[in-house]
Amino acid sequence: MNALIDNPSRILPDDVDDATLVGRVLADNGPCVVVLRGGTVIDITATFPTMSDLLESADPVAAARNATGVRSWPIHEILANSLDEADALPRLLAPVDLSVLKAAGVTFATSLLERLIEERAGGNPEQANTLRSELEKIIGTDLSAIRPGSDAATQLKADLQASGQWSQYLEVGLGPDPEVFTKAPILSAVGCGAEIGVAQVSSWNNPEPEVAIAVTSTGRIVGAMLGNDVNLRDVEGRSALLLPKAKDNNASASLGPFIRLLDESFTLDDVRGADVRLEVIGEDDGFRMDDVSYMREISRDVVALAEYTVGDAHQYPDGIVLYTGTLFSPTHDRGGVGMGFTHHLGDIVRISSPKLGTLVNRVNHSEKAGRWTFGVRGLINNLAARGLIGKVGA
C-alpha cells in the first residue's frame, strides 16, 4: 500500500473511460506532453512540444485524440512512479508549462470571512476563534446571498463602512472587481505525488483545495484540473501587501493530476457543479480532516473570472491557468482549542473530485522541498536538444 494514497486508481476520474485527459510526464529525456487513451499514456511531444501548443490549438480535444505518439507507458506505471517518493521515472508533472499561473481570491463567502479574521488577528491564530464568532454575528449571513457588484452589495458596503467594518477583503469579495493575482512563476508548479512547501517562517498555514481552469490566450476555457494554492495565513494576516510572500514560495503551487479537456462528457456546467473534497492526514499526530467544498457556492462564475483576467487590459499569449478560489480555510483545531488548523511536516494532502481525479502531495518546508531548477531556459534548451525547438509557438 502506498503511503500517499490507498489505491492509485483513485488518482484518475471516476469516468476515466469517457474523459479526454492530457498532462505532462517527466521521462528520461525531459518533460513530455501526453494524452491518456484507454490504459496507456501516449507521448505526443513530437506534435505538441509544449502543453500551451496543445491548448492553443483550434480544437484541443480533436488534437489530443488524433495526435500520433512516439512512445507510451501503461498508466499504472506512471501512477506508481508518481506516488513513489523516491522520484522514480517516468512520473507526472504539473500538467501545464508556459501558461501563467494566476489565482482568484475571496470568491466564496466563507473564505472571505476567514480573510477578515486573518486581517483583524494580525496573523495571530490564537485570536481567530473569538473573531470568527464576532464577525459571523455582524456579517456572516449577509455575504453568501449577495452577488458581487450588485446594488445589494453596494448597499452592504455602505452599511459596513458606516459601522467601521469595511475591509480591503470586502472590497474584492463584494465589489465589481475580483482579486486576481499571479500565484507563481511559469513552470514552477509541482504535480501529483510531489512535495508541497510551506515556508519555515510560517506557523499558521493551510492548503487551499481548488478547481483550476485552463484558459487560452483568447480567454476561452478549454479544460480544468485540481489545484492546491498553499497559503501562509499568518504572513498575509500581517499585511495584505505580503500576499506574494504568503502565496509564492518554493513548491507552494500544486496542479493535476491531468487537465480534463472540455468535451461531450465534461462541460462548463460540470466545472460549476464540481464537489471538491479535501483530506489532510497527519502522520505525526494522527490528525485527520475530511471536508467537501462546492463550486456551486462560488460568488463569481468561472467564465466571468476568465474574462476579467484575459482581455483588452491584459494579454497572455501562451494562456493561463486560473485557480478559481476555495470555499474555506480549514478551521479545525489542531494543537489546542481555538488555535485552528496549521500544517505539520509530513502531512498528506488529498484533493479530489469525481470528474477530475485526485491530487495528492506531502507537506515539507519550502526550503527543504525539491528545488525548482528547470525554468524557461531549461525547457527551451531541452526541446532544442530533442529537435523540437522549431515547433515551439507554431
N, C-alpha and C positions, 0 to 999 in steps of 0.2 A: 504494500500500500504506500502511495506517495504521500509525503508529509504535507504537501501543499493542498492536495485535494484527494478525496477518497476514490473518485472514479474519473480518470482522464477524459472519458467521453462527455462529461459534464461541460467541458470547455466549448463544445460545439452547440449550436442552436438545437432545440428540440425537433424542429422540422428541417434538419440539415439537408435532407434529400431534395427539398424544394428551394433551397437558398442559393443565391449567387454570392459566393464568398471569395473575396480577394484579400491578399495580405502580402507580407514581406517575410522572408526567411533568410537567416544568416547561414550561408553554406561555406565550404572550404575556400571558395574563390571570392567571397564577399556577399553583399546583400542581393537578394533575388526577389523580383516581383512574381507572385504566384497566384494561382486560382485553384480552388478545391473542386474537383469533379469526381463524384462518387466517393470512393475511399482513397483517392490519390491527389496529392499536392503536386501541381504541374508548374514548372519554372517557365514563365513567359517573358523573361527579361530580354530575350533577343528581339521581341516585338515591342515591348514596353520597358525601356531601361529604368524608368522611374515610375512610382505609383502615380505621380502627378500626370505623366504622359497618358496613363490609362484613364484616369478620372477626367482629364480634359478632352478626351476623345468625344466625337459626336454622339456615340451611343456606347457608354461604358459596359453595359450588360452584354450587348452583342459582341463587343470587342473581347470581353473576358471569356465568353463562351466559345468564340471562334479562333482565338489565338492558338497558334501551334507552340508546343513546348519542346525544349531541347533535352530535358531530363525530368525525372519525377521521383517522388518518395511516397511511401504509404503514410496516410495521415496519422496512424497510430505511432509511427516512428517519430514524426515531427512533434506530436504531443508529448511523448515520453521524454524526448530530449529537452523540450521546453520546460518541463516540470522537474527535470534533473538539475539540482542546484550546483552541479559540478560543471555547468556550461558545456554540455555535450552539443555536437553539431550533427546535422542542421537543426536549427531551433527558430522559434517565432521571434520576430522583431515587432516593434510598433508598426502597424500596417500603413503608415504614411511616411513620406520622406521630405519632399520640397514644400509641402503645404505649411503655411504659417500656423502656429499653434495659438489659437485665440480662446478666450473663455468669457462667458457671460456670468455676471454675479447678481445676487439678490433677485432671482427670478421666481422664487417661491416665498409665500408669506412667512412660513416657519423659519426659513433661513434668514429672512430679513430680521425677524425677531432676534435671532442669535447674533447677527452683526451688531444690532443695537446694544446687546448685552456686552459683547466684546468691547465696544466703544466706551460704554459707561463704566465697565470694570477696569479699563485701562490695562487690559492684558492679564488681570489677576483672576484666576479661575475660582478662588475662594468666595468671590462676591457674586458669582454667576447665578446661583440658585435664588438668592434674595431678589436680585434684579429681574430675573425671569418672571417671578410671581408679580412683581410690581408692574412690569411692562404689559403683561398679559391682561391685567385689570384695566389698564388705560387704553390699549390699542389692539390687543390680540385678536378680538373678534371682528374688528373692522377690516383688517388688512386682506384677509383671504377672499373677501367678497368684492373687492374693489379693483376695477380694471385700471392699470397704469395709464396716466394721461387723460383719463375721463374727467367729466365735470365733478363726479363724486370724489375722485382722487384729489382734484384741485381744492375742493372744499375741506377735505380732511387735512390737507397740507396747511391750509389757512388756520384751521382749528388747532392743530398741533403747534404751529408757530406761536399762536396767541397764548398757548398754555406753557410755552417754553420747552416743548418736547421735540422740536424739529431736529433732524439729523441729516447728514450727507447720505446716509444709507436710505432714509426715507425718500430722499430726492430721486435716487435711481430706482427704488422699489415702486414708487408711486408716480413719478414724473414722466414726461414724454420720452426721455432718453434713457435707454438701458445702460447698465455698466458692461462694457465690453473691453477687455484688456488683453495684452499679449501674455500668454501663460508661460511660454518657454521658447528657447531658440529652435529654429528649424533643425530637425534630425536629433533632438535631444531627448525625445520621449522614449520610455522603455516599454517593452512588450510583456505579454503574458509569461509568467514564470520568473521574471527578473526581480531584483530587489528594488523597492521604492525607498525614497530617502526623506527623512526629516532632519533639519539642521540641528546640530548639537546645542545651539543656543536656546532652543525651544523646550519648554516644559509643559506646554498646553497646545496640542495639535490634534489633527483628525484627518481621516480620509474624507473625500467628497465624491460619492458614487454618482456618476452622471451618464447620460446618453450624449455622445459627441456626434456631430453631423459632419459629413464630408461635403464641402461647398466648392463649386468650381469658380473660376475667375469671373464668370458672368453672374454669379450669385445663385446658381442652381444647386439645390440639394440633390446629391446623387447617391448617398449612402449614409449609413450610421454604424456606430460601434460603441463599445463601453469605454468609459474613462474614469480615472481617479485623479482628481485635481487636488493633490495633497496640500494641506493648508496649515500654517503656523498661526493659531488663534491668538497667542499672546503677543506676537510681533505685530499683526495687523491691529490688535486692540490698542496698542500703544499709540499708533497713528496710522490713519488710512494711507498716508504718504509712504508708509513702509510696505505697501502691498507688493511691490516687486520682490522684496526680501521674504515676505510671507509666502509667496507663491512660486518663485523661481529659484529653486535650489537643485543641486545635482540629484537626478532620479526622482524628481518630485512630480513628473507628469507621466502617467501610465495610460496606454491605449491598447485596445484589442478585444478579443484575440484576432478577429478578422474584421474587415469592412464588409457589411452586408449591403450590397447594392440594391437600390430601389428597382423592383420589377413587379411582375404579376402576382408574386406571392408575398411581397413586402412593400408597403406603400407608406406615404407620409402619415396616414392615419394609424398605422402600426407604430410609428415613432411616437405620435401624440398619445397613444394609449398604452405605452410600454409601462410595465411594472419593473422596478429596479430594486433588487434585493442586495442588502449589504450584510455580510458576515465578517465578524472580527473574532479571531481565536487567539487568545494569549497563551503562549506555550509556557511562560514562566510563572503565571499566577492562576491559570485555569479560567481566566475571564472569557466569557462568550457573549457576543451580541449578534442578534439576528433581527433586522428590521427591513421594511419594504417602503419605498417611496413610489409615487405615482405621477407619471408625466402629465396626466390629465389635470393635475393641480397647478401646472405652471401658469404664471401670470402673463407671459408673453409667448405667443405662438412661435414655433421654431422657424417658420418662414419669415416672420417679422424680424427675428433676431438675425437671420441670414441677410435679409435685405438691408437692415440697418448697418451691418458690418461691411458688406461688399456693395459698392455703388459709385456714384459720381464723386463722392468725397474721398474715397479711398479704394485703390485697386490692389488686387493680389493676383498677379499674372500666373502663379503656379497653384492658386487655390488656397483654401484654408481648411483646417479642422476646428470646429467650434464646440467646446464644452458648453452645454446648454444650461448648466446650473444644477444645484442639488436641492432637494426638498428640505433636508435637515442637516444640522451639525449634531453629531451624537452627544447626548446629554447624560447617558448612563453613568452613574457614579462608579469610579474606579480608584480605589485607594483611600476613600473617605467620603462621608456624607457631605454633599454639597460641593465636592471637588470636580464633579463632571468627568468627562472622558478625556483621556490622552493616550497616545500610543506608548507601548513598551517595545523595546528592541525585540525582534523575533516574531512580532505579531504577524499572523497570516490574515490577509485581507482578500475576501472574495466578493466580487461584484458580478451579479448575474441578472439576466433577463431571458425569458424563454426563447425569443426570436433572435437574440444576439449572442447567446452563449454565456461563458463565464470568463472573467478577467481576474486572475489570481496573482498576488505578489506578496513577498515577505518584507517587513519593515526593517530598515537599518538606518544608521545615521548617514546623512548625505555625504559626510566627509569620509565614510568607510565603504559606501556602496561603490560598485564598479564605476571607474572614472569615465567620463564622456570624452572620447578622443577622436571619434570618427565624425568629422564635420563635413561641410560642403566641399572643401578642397579634397578631402579624403574620398568622397563619393565620386567627384569628377576624375580624380586620378585612377580610382578603381575601375570606373567604366571605360576610361581610355585604355587601360591595360587589357581590358577584355574586348576591345574593338567595338565598343558601343557608343563612344562619346559623340560621334557624328549624328546620332539619333536623338540626343537629348534636346527636348523642346521642339522636335519636328512636328 
